[in-house]
Amino acid sequence: MDENIKSSGSGVVGSVNDMDKITPEATIGEVQNSIDLEINEQFKHLGLTPEDTEHARGLASNLTIDQAREIVASYVSEHKNDMLIPKEIVDSAESLVVRVDAASEKVDEVLSLELRMTAAIISRDSVYREIRAVYSPDDDENIPCGTIRAWVLGLIWACGLAALNQFFAPRQPSITITVYLAQMFVYPMGVFLAKTLPTRMFLQGSKFEFSLNPGPFSEKEHMLITIMANVTVTTPQVIELIFVQKLPIFFGQEWAGSWGYQLCMVLSTQFLGYSLAGICRRYLVYPPQMIWYYTLSQGALNKALHNTGNYTANGWKISRFNFFFVAFGAMFCYYWLPNTVFPTLTFFNWITWIKPQSAVTAIVTGSYYFNLGFNPLSSFDWNWFALLDPLYMPWFIVLQIVAAIFLWGSCVIIPTFFSNVWWTSYIPINSFEAYDNTGSTYNISRVLDENLKLVPENYRNYSPVFLSAAQTLRYACEFATIPAIFVFVGLWYGKGIWRIFKITWKEKGAFSAQNDIHSRQMSKYKEVPEWVFVLIGVIAAALGFASLYAWPTNTTGWVIPIGFLMSAVLIIPIGMVVAITAYELSLDIVFTIVGGYLFLGNPVGYMIFKVIGNAVTVQAVTFTADMKLGHYCKVPPRQMVAAQVVATFLASFIILGISHFQMGIENICDTSVQVRWICSGSQTLFSSSLQWSLVGSKRLFSAQGGMYTKLLWGFFGGIFWPLPWYFARKKWPRSVLRYCHPIVMMMGGVLWAPVNFSEVWQALPFAWFFGSYIKSRYLAWWSKYAYVLSSALTAGIAFSALIQFVALENNNISMPNWWGTTRYATTCDFELCPYMAVSGNETFGPATWE
């Protein structure tokens, strides 16, 4: 249901009440033909195929007026406050119901057809045009999915991506081999196997009969392979923990190099997250409101590769397949400019060129991570400024994030910094590091003994911890986000969650709580019993206990259930925000602060707790998104679960093998020796363990001398923040407040440090152009090409970066120095000129501290 029912006071047929061209003597057939023309124009405007038109018309003919009214009324009730559907669409449907009720039993033929056609469109396909543009509502159960060739290709790519991404994980900047490359290259491999493998049927006549070649390489096979590759793209966070424990540059615990310990830790965190995703799938996968925008680009790429049909969209005749490779090739070539030939295009800090030695100019407009980036034209690098992907994220979500970042930076961070609140003027304004009272990076070794224990006397003689203005205020926003997200989910989606819970409690079918087309199609397949996910969680927890007690971790086993329960509390609100807004919200600050209090003086215990809690949450969100991808593509649930479990299990061994090799490299992660292979994730985790466990949350935030105690008021403010938005939306449901998302607005404070404005703002005009202008005026073009373009650009950048690394950097080949490679680094932007500084033996900050 979407713009196909948009009209001035009517439903799908648009201006069917304007019958000037039909004479009073016109027959019902002539009226029908006139209405059909209107319908065809509506579908043409939407960019839908003639087949879709015929399917909707056929379904409408089988609906009674009462059935149609119930469908449309139910749609209005469920989506009247849905921010993802334009209010005009819901108003139109509501008006249609009112007119039908007013007509009572005297519904004429025109109104009847209008009602039934509207109901057909609602029930025939997804009510969200984003979903309609990518995923078919149809399903053929006979299409092969979990074939032998799909499993072989899926495991090859899952293990291959796991190896490559783990290999590049310690590198800075890291190179991520995205799943789009796997999707792109596996297609010709699948087609080749379909043409060459024998079609002979083995074990024919038995229930175990199979063929190496059951027919053409199908979309379902392709998507199953994609899901298997997806689960291995992100390197497990526990690898960073193992690096910190094992390497002598960090804690140097030799026992942490044990295969048994590492395997138990990796499998435990991976499968605890998977267990949680499975348990919560009723709330995060099956409801149609849980769109999971990230899946749209992957689905669009599959559609582009497999869909041989073509149609003209607003004059564009090029097929999705050809369009993808044109855009892919263009971005592959272009990315050589900002990444190698002309790096100044990435950090286009042209305003600082006007006053190169001005600290204030650099602080406000500089593109470097530690500055604010308020530059109207800050980059020509899509990979840099498209942190918020403007092609698949809703444009009003991008608008709210960018506006909130601008307001928070200009109205909160800048006044705090230049007023020297918390002595922030001595520290880079947007830094994510900790500093001492001379403005230098905090040297934690000065307050520790040889056993890595805090020496209070050394701490008193050295310095308290100081944070940048952006980092300090980010903590305040993160504190506020924790209660706010629960209040938001309760107010906006509480009724739906409770309804699903009641149905689950009565042990009805997994899809019975939903009536959308995709859930109806998936209900044909056998679901995975709940006990399977519970069993996976129990086994994963057992592996976690083994890792803690079989090796000298000095950490009690209760971190497993506590970390899992905290993740379980967070997963539904976090998952809902990610699914609806496409913004990957993280609340790792919860585990950071709690871990700092629980493991004061025990940095290894702190790291284990934080990694278990945060990794389980992140993995659960990732696995849930993959489940939604399979849901859209009608991958049978049992085949999907088997693929995810096996791919994750095998890839864990590959990742550990690569990490073992890396930990054997001399000086790996040593920033005094290495330039690229500095292990930034492990460095951050190590610093976090020292800052939060040894110095401790208590010293930073407690009422007894904590410098940043007032930030805790964020918890109190977060409780009330969603309330005015909720009540205002209730009072004015058809106003622009319908599209306001209070949690998204809070990202204005959370994204700062390390992100700055230059990395997000230029996404806004692209989001408006594609998500508003093109979508509203050339919807057929948008439906056909928008998500294909997103996947093509991402894949082009990833493949280009990989080739540049192999061809140039790996062979120590670099561009000769010229203006385009050096200009951006010649101002205070990259030289980090301080706004305020101490001289000699002077310090800033309080006179005493404990």
HELIX and SHEET records of a PDB file:
HELIX    1   1 GLU A    3  ILE A    5  5                                   3    
HELIX    2   2 ILE A   28  LEU A   46  1                                  19    
HELIX    3   3 PRO A   50  SER A   61  1                                  12    
HELIX    4   4 ILE A   65  HIS A   79  1                                  15    
HELIX    5   5 LYS A   87  ALA A  103  1                                  17    
HELIX    6   6 GLU A  109  ARG A  124  1                                  16    
HELIX    7   7 ARG A  129  ARG A  132  1                                   4    
HELIX    8   8 ILE A  148  PHE A  168  1                                  21    
HELIX    9   9 VAL A  179  THR A  196  1                                  18    
HELIX   10  10 GLU A  219  ASN A  230  1                                  12    
HELIX   11  11 VAL A  238  LYS A  246  1                                   9    
HELIX   12  12 GLU A  254  GLY A  257  5                                   4    
HELIX   13  13 TRP A  259  ILE A  279  1                                  21    
HELIX   14  14 ARG A  281  LEU A  284  1                                   4    
HELIX   15  15 TYR A  294  HIS A  306  1                                  13    
HELIX   16  16 ARG A  320  TYR A  334  1                                  15    
HELIX   17  17 TRP A  336  TRP A  336  1                                   1    
HELIX   18  18 LEU A  337  VAL A  341  3                                   5    
HELIX   19  19 PRO A  343  LEU A  345  5                                   3    
HELIX   20  20 TRP A  350  ILE A  354  1                                   5    
HELIX   21  21 ALA A  359  THR A  365  1                                   7    
HELIX   22  22 TRP A  382  PHE A  385  1                                   4    
HELIX   23  23 TRP A  395  TRP A  408  1                                  14    
HELIX   24  24 GLY A  409  ILE A  413  3                                   5    
HELIX   25  25 ILE A  414  PHE A  418  1                                   5    
HELIX   26  26 VAL A  421  TYR A  426  5                                   6    
HELIX   27  27 ILE A  444  VAL A  447  5                                   4    
HELIX   28  28 PRO A  456  TYR A  462  1                                   7    
HELIX   29  29 ALA A  469  TRP A  505  1                                  37    
HELIX   30  30 ILE A  517  MET A  522  1                                   6    
HELIX   31  31 GLU A  530  TYR A  549  1                                  20    
HELIX   32  32 VAL A  559  THR A  581  1                                  23    
HELIX   33  33 ASP A  588  LEU A  598  1                                  11    
HELIX   34  34 PRO A  603  TYR A  632  1                                  30    
HELIX   35  35 PRO A  637  MET A  663  1                                  27    
HELIX   36  36 SER A  680  SER A  689  1                                  10    
HELIX   37  37 LEU A  690  GLY A  696  3                                   7    
HELIX   38  38 SER A  697  PHE A  701  1                                   5    
HELIX   39  39 THR A  709  LEU A  712  5                                   4    
HELIX   40  40 TRP A  713  PHE A  720  1                                   8    
HELIX   41  41 PRO A  722  LYS A  731  1                                  10    
HELIX   42  42 VAL A  736  TYR A  739  5                                   4    
HELIX   43  43 PRO A  742  VAL A  750  1                                   9    
HELIX   44  44 PHE A  757  GLU A  759  5                                   3    
HELIX   45  45 ALA A  763  TRP A  768  1                                   6    
HELIX   46  46 PHE A  769  ILE A  774  3                                   6    
HELIX   47  47 LYS A  775  ARG A  777  1                                   3    
HELIX   48  48 LEU A  779  ALA A  807  1                                  29    
HELIX   49  49 GLU A  809  ASN A  811  5                                   3    
HELIX   50  50 TRP A  819  THR A  822  1                                   4    
HELIX   51  51 ARG A  823  ALA A  825  5                                   3    
HELIX   52  52 CYS A  828  GLU A  831  1                                   4    
SHEET    1   A 2 MET A 201  PHE A 202  0                                        
SHEET    2   A 2 PHE A 210  SER A 211 -1                                        
END                                                                             
